[in-house]
Amino acid sequence: MFIVHSDSVFKVDPNTPPDYNRGNPLLKLLNFLERAQLAAEREFYLTGEFQYLFPYDSLVLYRPQGNDANILDPTVQDNKTDFQKQNVKDFVSTDTFLIRGLATVGDWTGPFLRVSYRGGPDTKLSIAANHKLGEKIKLWIKVAGVATPALILVPYNPLSDRYEVEFWGYPGNDLRNQLDDKGRNALDRGELQVRNDLVHGSIADFNREALSERYILDVAPTNTMHPILPLHIELAWADFSEKIWDSQNGANYHYEFNMIVRGWDHFLGTGISSNPHGGIGFLEYRNLMSNYGRYSSKPELGRQLNSWNFNAFGNKNHGNGFERFFAVDYMDLHVLNSGCGIGLHRHRDNQEVFLMMDGQGFMVVGDWCKMPERERCFEIRTLQAGHFAMLKGGNLHALMNATDEQVSLFMFGGYD
C-alpha cells in the first residue's frame, strides 16, 4: 500500500508544450552524480559498479494535456495516451546522499558504502543547531540489520561541501600501505574507515565458476554488493555534542538499494542443460525472472493491483487482486545518441523493461511516493549491455547516454 505524498502539479498551457530543454530534472540529478566525491582516487574503484541513492522530499509533475488539464489526482488520470502527465518537472532533494560499489586494492576487490550529509546552513541539522555544526558531525547507522555500537564521527569535506564517511570491507590491517596520498589523508581524517562489521563480502563470492547449479539468493546473502538482494540502511544524524538530531523525530531514515537489474551477473539461478529441449550438446543458462517452480510463491513478473490501477484487460473491476503475469502493450527499439536521455517519468499502472543491447547508460529508478519501508530516493546505476532493469508500476525512471557513442535499447511493457 502506498503512503500519501504531497507533490505539486505544474499547469501547462494546453497550446504550449513544456520546454524540456531548460531546467531538466534528469540533468539536475546527474549533476549530483558528477559532483560526488570519493575517499581515494578513481583508480581504486570499479566505477561501472557504482550505485547512487539521492533521496528527495517532493516532486513537481506536469499536468495532463487538453481537456484533462484540471484532473490533478493521479488515481483518476485515466487517459493512457496523455504522456505529459507522466513527466517530472522538478524535485526537491534532501540532505543525505549514499553511494555503494566496489573498491580494489592489491589482491582484494570488495564493497564500500559512502554516506554524506549536506554542509549548507539550511540543512535540518544545521538549523536545529543554530548553524554551529563545526568540523565534524556524528552518524548512527544500521546496515542490513547490523548497527554501530557507538556514533561515528563524520568529518567535513570542503571539496564537496558535505560531511562524508566511507566504509570499506577490506579484510587486512595494511590498507594505509595500499593507498595513494588522497586515500591516506582520508584515513587520517576519519573519512575512510575499515568497518567489516557494517560492510563485507568480496567480488569473488560471485565468481561464475562457483555458481554452477546455484540459487543466487543462497550465495553470500550478507555481501553488501549482492546482485539480487536489496540492501536496507537505517540512519540518523547528530551534531558533535549528540544533543541535536536529524532523525525524523526518532523514527530514523530508511534507505534501500533495490533497483531490479538482471543479466549475466544478476540472476536468480544458473545451471547446465544437456540436449536442451531435445537438441544437441548443452547450454549454460541464467534464470533471470520466473513465476513458476521454486519461484511460484513470489512471482516477480506479477503485480499487486490497487483500486486506481487498470488491469491487463483495461478495467478497474479487479478487486485489488494480484496479477501473476506481465502484460505487454508494446515493444520498441531505441537508438540514443550521445547526450540523449529518456526523461524522468512514471507509469501508474504497468510494468516495463529497459534492456541494454549495445553500449551503456545511467539508469534511474525511484519511488513516486514514500513507501512504508523506505524514503523516496532516486537510485542510479550503470546499465551495461546484456542487462535489463525492470520497473514496477508507479516507479519513476529515466535513462541517460552520457557516453560518446550511440546506445541501443530494447523496451517492452505498458503505458501509464
C-alpha positions as a Markdown table, in Angstrom:
| # | Residue | x | y | z |
|---|---|---|---|---|
| 1 | Met | 0.0 | 0.0 | 0.0 |
| 2 | Phe | 1.3 | 3.4 | -0.9 |
| 3 | Ile | 1.7 | 6.2 | 1.6 |
| 4 | Val | 0.1 | 9.6 | 0.7 |
| 5 | His | 2.5 | 12.2 | -0.6 |
| 6 | Ser | 2.3 | 16.0 | -1.1 |
| 7 | Asp | 3.7 | 16.6 | -4.6 |
| 8 | Ser | 2.6 | 19.6 | -6.6 |
| 9 | Val | 1.4 | 19.8 | -10.2 |
| 10 | Phe | 2.6 | 22.3 | -12.7 |
| 11 | Lys | 0.0 | 23.7 | -15.0 |
| 12 | Val | 0.9 | 23.9 | -18.7 |
| 13 | Asp | -1.0 | 26.0 | -21.3 |
| 14 | Pro | -2.8 | 23.4 | -23.5 |
| 15 | Asn | -1.5 | 25.2 | -26.6 |
| 16 | Thr | 2.2 | 25.4 | -25.4 |
| 17 | Pro | 4.2 | 22.2 | -24.8 |
| 18 | Pro | 6.6 | 22.1 | -21.9 |
| 19 | Asp | 10.2 | 23.3 | -22.6 |
| 20 | Tyr | 12.1 | 20.1 | -21.6 |
| 21 | Asn | 15.5 | 21.7 | -22.6 |
| 22 | Arg | 15.5 | 24.2 | -19.7 |
| 23 | Gly | 16.0 | 23.1 | -16.1 |
| 24 | Asn | 15.6 | 19.4 | -17.0 |
| 25 | Pro | 15.4 | 17.3 | -13.8 |
| 26 | Leu | 17.4 | 14.5 | -15.3 |
| 27 | Leu | 20.4 | 16.8 | -15.8 |
| 28 | Lys | 19.9 | 18.2 | -12.3 |
| 29 | Leu | 20.1 | 14.6 | -10.9 |
| 30 | Leu | 23.1 | 13.7 | -13.0 |
| 31 | Asn | 24.8 | 16.9 | -11.7 |
| 32 | Phe | 24.6 | 15.4 | -8.2 |
| 33 | Leu | 26.4 | 12.3 | -9.5 |
| 34 | Glu | 29.1 | 14.3 | -11.2 |
| 35 | Arg | 29.9 | 16.2 | -8.1 |
| 36 | Ala | 30.1 | 13.2 | -5.8 |
| 37 | Gln | 33.5 | 12.7 | -4.1 |
| 38 | Leu | 35.3 | 9.5 | -3.1 |
| 39 | Ala | 37.8 | 8.8 | -0.4 |
| 40 | Ala | 40.6 | 7.6 | -2.7 |
| 41 | Glu | 41.4 | 8.3 | -6.3 |
| 42 | Arg | 39.2 | 6.8 | -9.0 |
| 43 | Glu | 41.7 | 4.0 | -9.9 |
| 44 | Phe | 40.9 | 2.4 | -6.6 |
| 45 | Tyr | 37.3 | 1.7 | -7.6 |
| 46 | Leu | 35.3 | -0.2 | -10.2 |
| 47 | Thr | 33.4 | 2.9 | -11.4 |
| 48 | Gly | 31.0 | 0.9 | -13.6 |
| 49 | Glu | 29.7 | -0.8 | -10.4 |
| 50 | Phe | 28.8 | 2.5 | -8.6 |
| 51 | Gln | 25.2 | 2.7 | -7.3 |
| 52 | Tyr | 23.8 | 6.0 | -6.0 |
| 53 | Leu | 20.9 | 6.9 | -3.8 |
| 54 | Phe | 19.7 | 10.5 | -4.0 |
| 55 | Pro | 16.7 | 10.9 | -1.6 |
| 56 | Tyr | 14.1 | 13.6 | -2.3 |
| 57 | Asp | 11.3 | 15.2 | -0.4 |
| 58 | Ser | 8.8 | 16.1 | -3.2 |
| 59 | Leu | 8.2 | 16.2 | -6.9 |
| 60 | Val | 6.7 | 18.6 | -9.3 |
| 61 | Leu | 4.7 | 16.8 | -12.0 |
| 62 | Tyr | 3.3 | 18.2 | -15.2 |
| 63 | Arg | -0.5 | 18.4 | -15.5 |
| 64 | Pro | -2.4 | 16.4 | -18.1 |
| 65 | Gln | -3.0 | 17.9 | -21.5 |
| 66 | Gly | -6.0 | 19.4 | -23.2 |
| 67 | Asn | -9.5 | 18.8 | -21.7 |
| 68 | Asp | -7.9 | 16.8 | -18.9 |
| 69 | Ala | -5.7 | 19.6 | -17.6 |
| 70 | Asn | -7.6 | 20.1 | -14.4 |
| 71 | Ile | -7.5 | 16.4 | -13.4 |
| 72 | Leu | -4.8 | 16.6 | -10.7 |
| 73 | Asp | -5.4 | 13.3 | -8.8 |
| 74 | Pro | -3.1 | 10.6 | -10.4 |
| 75 | Thr | -5.6 | 7.9 | -9.4 |
| 76 | Val | -8.2 | 9.2 | -11.9 |
| 77 | Gln | -5.8 | 10.3 | -14.7 |
| 78 | Asp | -7.1 | 7.5 | -16.9 |
| 79 | Asn | -6.2 | 8.8 | -20.3 |
| 80 | Lys | -3.5 | 6.4 | -21.3 |
| 81 | Thr | -2.4 | 8.3 | -24.4 |
| 82 | Asp | -1.7 | 11.5 | -22.5 |
| 83 | Phe | 2.0 | 11.1 | -21.7 |
| 84 | Gln | 2.6 | 14.7 | -20.4 |
| 85 | Lys | 1.1 | 13.8 | -17.0 |
| 86 | Gln | 3.7 | 11.1 | -16.5 |
| 87 | Asn | 6.7 | 13.5 | -16.8 |
| 88 | Val | 8.6 | 15.1 | -13.8 |
| 89 | Lys | 9.3 | 18.8 | -14.0 |
| 90 | Asp | 11.4 | 19.1 | -10.8 |
| 91 | Phe | 12.2 | 17.6 | -7.5 |
| 92 | Val | 13.4 | 18.8 | -4.1 |
| 93 | Ser | 16.4 | 16.8 | -2.8 |
| 94 | Thr | 17.1 | 16.0 | 0.9 |
| 95 | Asp | 20.4 | 16.4 | 2.8 |
| 96 | Thr | 21.6 | 12.8 | 2.7 |
| 97 | Phe | 23.3 | 11.0 | -0.3 |
| 98 | Leu | 24.5 | 7.4 | -0.3 |
| 99 | Ile | 26.9 | 5.5 | -2.7 |
| 100 | Arg | 27.8 | 1.9 | -2.7 |
| 101 | Gly | 30.1 | 0.0 | -5.0 |
| 102 | Leu | 33.4 | -2.0 | -5.3 |
| 103 | Ala | 36.8 | -0.8 | -4.2 |
| 104 | Thr | 40.0 | -2.6 | -5.2 |
| 105 | Val | 43.5 | -2.6 | -3.6 |
| 106 | Gly | 46.2 | -5.2 | -4.1 |
| 107 | Asp | 44.5 | -8.6 | -4.5 |
| 108 | Trp | 41.2 | -7.6 | -2.9 |
| 109 | Thr | 38.1 | -6.3 | -4.6 |
| 110 | Gly | 35.1 | -5.8 | -2.3 |
| 111 | Pro | 32.3 | -3.5 | -1.3 |
| 112 | Phe | 32.3 | 0.0 | 0.1 |
| 113 | Leu | 29.5 | 2.3 | 1.4 |
| 114 | Arg | 29.7 | 6.1 | 1.4 |
| 115 | Val | 27.3 | 8.2 | 3.4 |
| 116 | Ser | 27.2 | 12.0 | 3.3 |
| 117 | Tyr | 25.2 | 14.9 | 4.6 |
| 118 | Arg | 25.0 | 18.4 | 3.0 |
| 119 | Gly | 27.1 | 21.1 | 4.7 |
| 120 | Gly | 24.9 | 24.1 | 3.9 |
| 121 | Pro | 23.3 | 26.4 | 6.6 |
| 122 | Asp | 19.8 | 25.4 | 5.5 |
| 123 | Thr | 20.0 | 21.7 | 6.4 |
| 124 | Lys | 17.8 | 20.3 | 9.1 |
| 125 | Leu | 20.7 | 19.6 | 11.4 |
| 126 | Ser | 22.3 | 23.0 | 10.9 |
| 127 | Ile | 19.1 | 24.9 | 11.6 |
| 128 | Ala | 18.4 | 22.9 | 14.7 |
| 129 | Ala | 22.0 | 23.5 | 15.9 |
| 130 | Asn | 21.7 | 27.3 | 15.3 |
| 131 | His | 24.2 | 26.9 | 12.4 |
| 132 | Lys | 27.0 | 25.8 | 14.7 |
| 133 | Leu | 27.9 | 22.3 | 13.5 |
| 134 | Gly | 31.7 | 22.6 | 13.3 |
| 135 | Glu | 34.2 | 20.4 | 11.5 |
| 136 | Lys | 32.6 | 17.1 | 12.4 |
| 137 | Ile | 29.1 | 15.7 | 13.0 |
| 138 | Lys | 28.1 | 12.2 | 14.1 |
| 139 | Leu | 26.2 | 9.3 | 12.5 |
| 140 | Trp | 24.2 | 6.4 | 13.8 |
| 141 | Ile | 23.8 | 3.7 | 11.1 |
| 142 | Lys | 22.4 | 0.2 | 10.7 |
| 143 | Val | 23.4 | -1.7 | 7.5 |
| 144 | Ala | 21.4 | -4.8 | 6.7 |
| 145 | Gly | 20.4 | -5.2 | 10.3 |
| 146 | Val | 23.8 | -4.6 | 11.9 |
| 147 | Ala | 24.0 | -1.3 | 13.9 |
| 148 | Thr | 27.0 | 0.6 | 15.1 |
| 149 | Pro | 27.6 | 0.2 | 18.9 |
| 150 | Ala | 28.6 | 3.9 | 19.1 |
| 151 | Leu | 28.1 | 7.0 | 17.0 |
| 152 | Ile | 30.6 | 7.5 | 14.1 |
| 153 | Leu | 32.5 | 10.8 | 13.6 |
| 154 | Val | 31.9 | 12.2 | 10.2 |
| 155 | Pro | 34.3 | 14.9 | 9.0 |
| 156 | Tyr | 33.5 | 17.9 | 6.8 |
| 157 | Asn | 34.8 | 17.6 | 3.2 |
| 158 | Pro | 35.5 | 21.1 | 1.7 |
| 159 | Leu | 35.8 | 19.6 | -1.8 |
| 160 | Ser | 32.1 | 18.6 | -1.8 |
| 161 | Asp | 30.8 | 20.9 | 0.9 |
| 162 | Arg | 29.4 | 17.8 | 2.7 |
| 163 | Tyr | 30.1 | 15.8 | 5.8 |
| 164 | Glu | 31.2 | 12.4 | 4.5 |
| 165 | Val | 32.3 | 9.0 | 5.6 |
| 166 | Glu | 33.2 | 5.9 | 3.5 |
| 167 | Phe | 33.2 | 2.4 | 4.9 |
| 168 | Trp | 35.3 | -0.3 | 3.3 |
| 169 | Gly | 35.1 | -4.0 | 3.9 |
| 170 | Tyr | 38.9 | -4.5 | 3.5 |
| 171 | Pro | 39.9 | -7.7 | 5.4 |
| 172 | Gly | 43.5 | -6.8 | 6.2 |
| 173 | Asn | 45.3 | -4.4 | 8.5 |
| 174 | Asp | 47.6 | -2.8 | 5.9 |
| 175 | Leu | 45.2 | -0.6 | 4.0 |
| 176 | Arg | 47.3 | 2.5 | 4.5 |
| 177 | Asn | 50.2 | 0.9 | 2.6 |
| 178 | Gln | 47.9 | 0.1 | -0.3 |
| 179 | Leu | 46.5 | 3.6 | -0.8 |
| 180 | Asp | 47.5 | 6.8 | -2.5 |
| 181 | Asp | 48.0 | 10.2 | -0.7 |
| 182 | Lys | 44.3 | 11.0 | -1.1 |
| 183 | Gly | 43.3 | 7.7 | 0.5 |
| 184 | Arg | 45.8 | 8.0 | 3.3 |
| 185 | Asn | 44.6 | 11.5 | 4.1 |
| 186 | Ala | 41.1 | 10.3 | 4.2 |
| 187 | Leu | 42.1 | 7.6 | 6.7 |
| 188 | Asp | 43.8 | 10.2 | 8.9 |
| 189 | Arg | 40.7 | 12.4 | 8.8 |
| 190 | Gly | 38.3 | 9.6 | 9.5 |
| 191 | Glu | 36.6 | 10.0 | 6.2 |
| 192 | Leu | 37.7 | 6.5 | 5.2 |
| 193 | Gln | 37.2 | 3.7 | 7.7 |
| 194 | Val | 37.6 | -0.1 | 7.6 |
| 195 | Arg | 34.3 | -1.4 | 9.0 |
| 196 | Asn | 33.9 | -5.1 | 8.4 |
| 197 | Asp | 31.1 | -5.1 | 10.9 |
| 198 | Leu | 29.0 | -2.9 | 8.5 |
| 199 | Val | 30.4 | -3.7 | 5.1 |
| 200 | His | 31.6 | -7.1 | 4.0 |
| 201 | Gly | 32.0 | -9.5 | 1.2 |
| 202 | Ser | 34.2 | -9.9 | -1.9 |
| 203 | Ile | 33.7 | -9.9 | -5.6 |
| 204 | Ala | 35.0 | -13.4 | -5.6 |
| 205 | Asp | 31.8 | -14.5 | -3.8 |
| 206 | Phe | 30.0 | -14.4 | -7.2 |
| 207 | Asn | 32.7 | -15.9 | -9.5 |
| 208 | Arg | 31.0 | -17.6 | -12.4 |
| 209 | Glu | 32.8 | -20.9 | -11.8 |
| 210 | Ala | 31.4 | -21.1 | -8.2 |
| 211 | Leu | 27.8 | -20.5 | -9.2 |
| 212 | Ser | 27.0 | -23.5 | -11.3 |
| 213 | Glu | 23.7 | -25.1 | -10.3 |
| 214 | Arg | 23.3 | -22.5 | -7.6 |
| 215 | Tyr | 20.4 | -20.4 | -6.4 |
| 216 | Ile | 21.8 | -16.9 | -6.2 |
| 217 | Leu | 19.7 | -15.9 | -3.1 |
| 218 | Asp | 21.6 | -18.6 | -1.2 |
| 219 | Val | 25.0 | -17.3 | -2.2 |
| 220 | Ala | 26.7 | -14.8 | 0.2 |
| 221 | Pro | 23.4 | -13.2 | 1.3 |
| 222 | Thr | 25.3 | -10.8 | 3.6 |
| 223 | Asn | 27.5 | -9.4 | 0.8 |
| 224 | Thr | 27.0 | -5.6 | 0.7 |
| 225 | Met | 27.0 | -5.8 | -3.1 |
| 226 | His | 24.8 | -8.8 | -3.5 |
| 227 | Pro | 23.4 | -8.6 | -7.1 |
| 228 | Ile | 19.8 | -9.6 | -6.3 |
| 229 | Leu | 19.1 | -8.9 | -2.6 |
| 230 | Pro | 18.2 | -5.3 | -1.6 |
| 231 | Leu | 20.4 | -3.5 | 0.9 |
| 232 | His | 18.5 | -1.7 | 3.6 |
| 233 | Ile | 20.1 | 1.1 | 5.6 |
| 234 | Glu | 18.8 | 2.9 | 8.6 |
| 235 | Leu | 20.5 | 6.0 | 9.9 |
| 236 | Ala | 20.2 | 9.2 | 11.9 |
| 237 | Trp | 22.5 | 12.3 | 12.2 |
| 238 | Ala | 23.6 | 14.2 | 15.3 |
| 239 | Asp | 25.8 | 17.2 | 16.0 |
| 240 | Phe | 29.2 | 16.7 | 17.7 |
| 241 | Ser | 27.6 | 17.1 | 21.2 |
| 242 | Glu | 25.0 | 14.5 | 20.4 |
| 243 | Lys | 22.3 | 16.8 | 21.7 |
| 244 | Ile | 20.9 | 17.9 | 18.3 |
| 245 | Trp | 19.5 | 15.3 | 16.0 |
| 246 | Asp | 18.1 | 14.9 | 12.5 |
| 247 | Ser | 16.3 | 11.6 | 12.9 |
| 248 | Gln | 12.7 | 12.1 | 11.8 |
| 249 | Asn | 11.8 | 12.5 | 15.5 |
| 250 | Gly | 13.4 | 9.2 | 16.4 |
| 251 | Ala | 11.9 | 7.2 | 13.6 |
| 252 | Asn | 15.3 | 7.4 | 11.7 |
| 253 | Tyr | 15.8 | 7.5 | 8.0 |
| 254 | His | 15.4 | 4.3 | 6.0 |
| 255 | Tyr | 17.0 | 3.8 | 2.6 |
| 256 | Glu | 17.3 | 0.9 | 0.3 |
| 257 | Phe | 19.3 | -0.1 | -2.8 |
| 258 | Asn | 16.8 | -2.2 | -4.6 |
| 259 | Met | 16.8 | -1.5 | -8.4 |
| 260 | Ile | 15.8 | -4.7 | -10.2 |
| 261 | Val | 18.6 | -5.3 | -12.6 |
| 262 | Arg | 19.1 | -8.7 | -14.3 |
| 263 | Gly | 21.5 | -10.2 | -16.8 |
| 264 | Trp | 24.8 | -12.1 | -16.9 |
| 265 | Asp | 25.8 | -11.0 | -13.4 |
| 266 | His | 22.4 | -10.6 | -11.8 |
| 267 | Phe | 20.1 | -13.6 | -11.9 |
| 268 | Leu | 18.0 | -16.0 | -9.8 |
| 269 | Gly | 19.7 | -19.3 | -10.7 |
| 270 | Thr | 22.2 | -20.9 | -13.0 |
| 271 | Gly | 22.9 | -24.3 | -14.4 |
| 272 | Ile | 23.8 | -26.6 | -17.3 |
| 273 | Ser | 21.1 | -28.2 | -19.6 |
| 274 | Ser | 22.2 | -31.1 | -21.8 |
| 275 | Asn | 20.3 | -31.7 | -25.0 |
| 276 | Pro | 18.2 | -28.6 | -24.4 |
| 277 | His | 14.6 | -29.3 | -25.4 |
| 278 | Gly | 15.8 | -32.4 | -27.3 |
| 279 | Gly | 18.6 | -30.5 | -29.1 |
| 280 | Ile | 22.3 | -31.2 | -29.4 |
| 281 | Gly | 25.1 | -30.5 | -26.9 |
| 282 | Phe | 24.5 | -28.5 | -23.8 |
| 283 | Leu | 23.9 | -24.9 | -22.8 |
| 284 | Glu | 24.6 | -22.8 | -19.7 |
| 285 | Tyr | 21.6 | -20.9 | -18.5 |
| 286 | Arg | 20.8 | -17.9 | -16.3 |
| 287 | Asn | 17.3 | -17.8 | -14.9 |
| 288 | Leu | 16.5 | -14.1 | -14.8 |
| 289 | Met | 12.9 | -13.9 | -13.7 |
| 290 | Ser | 10.3 | -16.6 | -13.1 |
| 291 | Asn | 6.7 | -17.2 | -11.9 |
| 292 | Tyr | 6.9 | -21.0 | -11.7 |
| 293 | Gly | 8.7 | -23.8 | -10.0 |
| 294 | Arg | 10.6 | -22.8 | -6.9 |
| 295 | Tyr | 9.7 | -19.1 | -7.6 |
| 296 | Ser | 5.9 | -19.5 | -7.7 |
| 297 | Ser | 5.4 | -18.3 | -4.2 |
| 298 | Lys | 6.9 | -14.9 | -5.1 |
| 299 | Pro | 6.2 | -14.3 | -8.7 |
| 300 | Glu | 8.4 | -11.4 | -9.7 |
| 301 | Leu | 6.6 | -10.9 | -13.0 |
| 302 | Gly | 3.3 | -10.2 | -11.3 |
| 303 | Arg | 2.0 | -7.1 | -9.6 |
| 304 | Gln | -0.3 | -6.2 | -6.8 |
| 305 | Leu | -3.3 | -4.2 | -8.1 |
| 306 | Asn | -4.6 | -1.1 | -6.4 |
| 307 | Ser | -8.1 | 0.4 | -6.8 |
| 308 | Trp | -6.8 | 3.0 | -9.2 |
| 309 | Asn | -4.9 | 0.5 | -11.5 |
| 310 | Phe | -6.2 | -0.8 | -14.8 |
| 311 | Asn | -5.5 | -4.5 | -15.0 |
| 312 | Ala | -4.1 | -6.2 | -18.1 |
| 313 | Phe | -7.6 | -6.2 | -19.7 |
| 314 | Gly | -8.1 | -2.5 | -19.3 |
| 315 | Asn | -10.5 | -2.2 | -16.5 |
| 316 | Lys | -10.6 | -1.5 | -12.7 |
| 317 | Asn | -13.0 | -4.2 | -11.8 |
| 318 | His | -10.3 | -6.5 | -10.4 |
| 319 | Gly | -11.0 | -6.5 | -6.6 |
| 320 | Asn | -7.4 | -5.3 | -5.9 |
| 321 | Gly | -6.1 | -8.8 | -6.5 |
| 322 | Phe | -2.7 | -10.0 | -7.6 |
| 323 | Glu | -2.0 | -10.2 | -11.3 |
| 324 | Arg | 0.6 | -13.0 | -11.7 |
| 325 | Phe | 1.7 | -12.2 | -15.3 |
| 326 | Phe | 3.5 | -9.4 | -17.1 |
| 327 | Ala | 1.2 | -7.8 | -19.7 |
| 328 | Val | 2.9 | -6.2 | -22.7 |
| 329 | Asp | 1.3 | -3.4 | -24.7 |
| 330 | Tyr | 4.3 | -2.6 | -26.9 |
| 331 | Met | 7.9 | -3.5 | -27.9 |
| 332 | Asp | 10.3 | -0.8 | -29.1 |
| 333 | Leu | 13.8 | -0.5 | -30.3 |
| 334 | His | 15.6 | 2.8 | -29.5 |
| 335 | Val | 18.9 | 4.3 | -30.5 |
| 336 | Leu | 20.1 | 7.1 | -28.1 |
| 337 | Asn | 22.7 | 9.4 | -29.5 |
| 338 | Ser | 25.5 | 10.8 | -27.2 |
| 339 | Gly | 24.0 | 13.2 | -24.8 |
| 340 | Cys | 20.4 | 11.9 | -25.3 |
| 341 | Gly | 18.3 | 11.0 | -22.3 |
| 342 | Ile | 14.9 | 9.5 | -21.7 |
| 343 | Gly | 13.4 | 11.9 | -19.1 |
| 344 | Leu | 12.2 | 11.2 | -15.6 |
| 345 | His | 8.6 | 9.9 | -15.8 |
| 346 | Arg | 6.4 | 7.3 | -14.3 |
| 347 | His | 3.7 | 4.8 | -15.5 |
| 348 | Arg | 0.9 | 4.5 | -13.0 |
| 349 | Asp | -0.3 | 1.0 | -13.9 |
| 350 | Asn | 2.1 | -1.0 | -16.0 |
| 351 | Gln | 5.5 | -2.6 | -15.7 |
| 352 | Glu | 8.3 | -2.0 | -18.1 |
| 353 | Val | 11.7 | -3.4 | -19.0 |
| 354 | Phe | 14.8 | -1.5 | -20.3 |
| 355 | Leu | 17.2 | -4.0 | -22.0 |
| 356 | Met | 20.5 | -2.5 | -23.0 |
| 357 | Met | 21.6 | -4.2 | -26.2 |
| 358 | Asp | 24.7 | -2.2 | -27.0 |
| 359 | Gly | 26.6 | 0.5 | -25.1 |
| 360 | Gln | 25.8 | 1.6 | -21.6 |
| 361 | Gly | 23.8 | 4.3 | -19.8 |
| 362 | Phe | 22.9 | 5.7 | -16.4 |
| 363 | Met | 19.6 | 4.0 | -15.4 |
| 364 | Val | 17.4 | 5.9 | -12.9 |
| 365 | Val | 14.7 | 4.3 | -10.8 |
| 366 | Gly | 12.7 | 5.8 | -8.0 |
| 367 | Asp | 9.5 | 5.7 | -5.9 |
| 368 | Trp | 6.9 | 8.2 | -6.9 |
| 369 | Cys | 5.6 | 8.2 | -3.3 |
| 370 | Lys | 7.1 | 7.3 | 0.0 |
| 371 | Met | 6.9 | 3.5 | 0.7 |
| 372 | Pro | 6.3 | 2.0 | 4.2 |
| 373 | Glu | 9.9 | 0.6 | 4.4 |
| 374 | Arg | 12.0 | 3.3 | 2.8 |
| 375 | Glu | 12.3 | 7.0 | 2.0 |
| 376 | Arg | 11.8 | 8.3 | -1.5 |
| 377 | Cys | 15.0 | 8.0 | -3.5 |
| 378 | Phe | 16.4 | 8.1 | -7.0 |
| 379 | Glu | 18.7 | 5.2 | -7.4 |
| 380 | Ile | 21.2 | 5.4 | -10.3 |
| 381 | Arg | 23.5 | 2.7 | -11.6 |
| 382 | Thr | 25.2 | 1.9 | -14.9 |
| 383 | Leu | 23.1 | -0.3 | -17.2 |
| 384 | Gln | 25.6 | -2.5 | -19.2 |
| 385 | Ala | 25.0 | -4.3 | -22.5 |
| 386 | Gly | 23.2 | -7.6 | -21.8 |
| 387 | His | 21.5 | -6.3 | -18.7 |
| 388 | Phe | 18.0 | -5.1 | -18.1 |
| 389 | Ala | 16.2 | -3.0 | -15.5 |
| 390 | Met | 12.6 | -3.8 | -14.6 |
| 391 | Leu | 10.2 | -1.1 | -13.5 |
| 392 | Lys | 7.2 | -1.9 | -11.3 |
| 393 | Gly | 4.0 | 0.0 | -11.6 |
| 394 | Gly | 4.5 | 3.6 | -10.4 |
| 395 | Asn | 8.3 | 3.6 | -10.4 |
| 396 | Leu | 9.9 | 6.8 | -11.7 |
| 397 | His | 12.5 | 6.0 | -14.2 |
| 398 | Ala | 14.9 | 7.5 | -16.8 |
| 399 | Leu | 18.0 | 6.6 | -18.8 |
| 400 | Met | 20.9 | 8.9 | -19.9 |
| 401 | Asn | 23.5 | 8.2 | -22.5 |
| 402 | Ala | 26.5 | 10.1 | -21.1 |
| 403 | Thr | 29.0 | 8.3 | -23.4 |
| 404 | Asp | 30.5 | 9.5 | -26.7 |
| 405 | Glu | 28.8 | 6.6 | -28.6 |
| 406 | Gln | 25.3 | 5.6 | -29.5 |
| 407 | Val | 23.5 | 3.1 | -27.4 |
| 408 | Ser | 20.9 | 0.6 | -28.5 |
| 409 | Leu | 17.9 | -0.1 | -26.2 |
| 410 | Phe | 15.1 | -2.7 | -26.4 |
| 411 | Met | 12.0 | -1.7 | -24.3 |
| 412 | Phe | 8.8 | -3.5 | -23.7 |
| 413 | Gly | 5.9 | -3.0 | -21.3 |
| 414 | Gly | 2.7 | -1.0 | -20.9 |
| 415 | Tyr | 1.8 | 2.7 | -20.9 |
| 416 | Asp | 0.5 | 4.7 | -18.0 |
